[in-house]
Amino acid sequence: MEPHPYEHRKPRRPLRLPRRTTPPPDRPAPPNLRILLIVGLVLTAVFAALAVPYLIGYLLQLVSR
């Protein structure tokens, strides 16, 4: 015997809950993540600005040996 292929069944509301007579409430808008993006870019820029001189100095030490 072959197993039955999976068939999607529509989800059913549990019988213990009353029937909904009004539509569900509107969902709130998703959060604005633009601030986190800006903070991340600023931190990346600061990290790069601090790291590049050290990397250049390290590479110059390797070359000058």
N, C-alpha and C positions, 0 to 999 in steps of 0.2 A: 504494500500500500504506500502511496505517496502522501506526504503531509499536505494538508490544505494550504494553498497560497494565502498569504495574509490579505485580509480584506478589511479596509478601514470602515469602522462603524461610527456613525454620528454620536457624539457624546450625549448622554441623557441626564437630565436633571434628577437628582435623587428624589424618591417619592416622599421622603419625610419633609421636604421643603415645600412651602406653598407655591402655587403657580404665580409667576410674575405677571402682573397686569399692566405695569408701566415699563417703558423701555429703560435699559440700564443708564445710569448717569454718565454724562460725558467725562471722558478721561482728561486729566489735567495735561497741559502741554509738557513736552519733555523739557528737562532742565537745560539752561543755556550753558554750554560747556566752552564758550569762546574765551571766558576769563582763564580757565585752566590751560587752554591752548596758548594764550599769550604768556602766562606765567612759565609754562614749559619752555617756550621759545626764549624768553629772557634768561632763564636759568641755563639753558644750553649756550647762549651767547656769552654769559659770564664765565661759565666753565671753559669754553673755548678760548676766551680772552686770557684767562689765567694759565691755561695749559700750554698754549702755543709757545710762549717764550721759554718755558722749561724744556719742551721738546726740541726746540731749535738749539738751546744750549747743550742738551744731551747729545744731539747729533753732531754738533761741532766738536765736542769732546771726543766722540768716537772717531771722527775724521782726523783730528789733529794728533792722535796717538802715534 
